[in-house]
Amino acid sequence: MQEVTTMPEYRISWKAARVNAGLTLKDVAHATGRCIDTIMRYEKDSSNIPLDLMNVLLELYGVPAAMIYCGKESDLIGKLKRKTA
């Protein structure tokens, strides 16, 4: 019998994943070879995050891809607010 994998009930932003991993923007910029502004930009809107950067961040933060919300952080916050209202 095949194992059924389910999507997590919730997703977190890239910023939340970074903070949960105990990393600063400077730490991530150094580890990825990207500038702080680039990391900040993708934390605000990861709609077009390059796959190579996404894979590095997933490994760095120690989270599965299914747990991360890709898109505008403000959209995620809006969805969470509507869910709790």
Secondary structure, DSSP 8 states (H G I E B T S, - for coil): --------S--B-HHHHHHHTT--HHHHHHHHT--HHHHHHHHHB-TT--HHHHHHHHHHHT--GGGB--SBHHHHHHHHHHHH-
